Amino acid sequence: MATTKNNRALMKNNNCALMKMTMTNNKSLMKSTTFGSTTVVAGASTPSVAVSNIQVEEKVHFSHPQHPLVKVNLPYIFTCMGCKEFGAGKRFSCQKCDFELHEFCALAPHSILKHPLHSQHQLVFHTKAASGFLRSGCDICGKSTKGYAFRCSTCNFEMRPCCSKLDIKVDFKTLHPHTLKLLPSTTLISTEVGIICNECKTKRPGRAYGCEVCDKYHIHAVCAKNMINGLNANGFVVTPEKPSLVGTAARIASNMVMGS
């Protein structure tokens, strides 16, 4: 009996050492030296965390040099401190303070050549939103830029990091069985003449995808981003913000001037 008790005590101590982590603000994990394959049961009063002994992936990022960022995959919604947009699932998170980045923001390249959504010019990564009247938002999703973005100095094209993960053709089988293709850009700025999105059920300016097979499904690029940033996969429904007609008109005027 004494041996059994000693074995149980030893197992308990080992388990405690392995499970030494704390959930903080429902968003980040405090860890020891290693953890991995983290699974959190959403909705539970005390989340259940399963941990396997895998070396953690860390990154020292220029935007947060004081602490290393740890790559985690959690079902909680968060605001990326880089692009200032929501996300869920995969991210790089600081274990000592409330700082998180989308995975694609943390790993964004300095520049992009021949991006399928703007192949004619090089796009350069910028950490801050451009000031002034003309450069006011993303030319793909139509949302105002508040942080990280890729910009073209030649024609004033601008694209958020999340939109840079989109392509001319996309497959979102959980939403629609057919391949979707990006529709031609439009100069219309009125929401009254926009395309009705099958996901948000509204009209808005900006780019959209359509099905070439059945022509019965359309999705705004801004709604398609939820398939990239982890919101859809983790059960979050985020309604796109109302677009700024002034900002949209400014981008159109800028493109007309640059193209003249």
Order of alpha helices (4+ residues) and beta strands (2+ residues): alpha-beta-beta-beta-beta-beta-beta-beta-beta-alpha-beta-beta-beta-beta-beta-beta-beta-beta-alpha-alpha
